Each structure stands twice: as structure tokens, then as C-alpha cells.
């Protein structure tokens, strides 16, 4: 099966670009981050070469939300890792408490 992105004519592809850009920018405040996510959604669409995408808008919304959530998870784990190391290093052993 052809890639779903290749099935669009030029006018439809431009419309899809505008729709996707509007969706991503409505969900992400930072313009650079929004552009990055938009590109990653298009990359996923191109990689879905054997998979038909019947409901394009729903598919884009799902992929966009998944990418945003994934980025948030990575960001929060990067923030929490140093904090966890600090907590472990400040915990006293029972011997230190009794001394």
C-alpha cells in the first residue's frame, strides 16, 4: 500500500499542513517545540507506509498528544533523577542517627 502522505494531492497536503500546524500550536506554547513536534508527526506519517490512515485528523491528534506526553515524561524523569540522588546522599544510616 502507498504511504498515506503520498495519497494527498498538493492542495490537500497544504491543507493538512495547516491543520496539523494549528493543532500542534494549540497544544504547545513554545513555537520551536511546536515546530519540532510537527516535524516528528510528519515523520511518523511517512514511516507509516504500510498502514492506512483512515481518520487523518484523529490520527494526527493522537500522535501529537503521544509525542507531547513522551517529551513531558522524559523531562520529568530528567528533573527527578538528580533530586533522587540528592535524597539518597542525605539519608542518614541508623548508626549515624544513633551517634
PyMOL commands that set and color helices and strands:
alter all, ss='L'
color gray80, all
select helices_A, chain A and resi 5-7+10-27+31-47+56-90+94-98
alter helices_A, ss='H'
color red, helices_A
deselect
rebuild
show_as cartoon
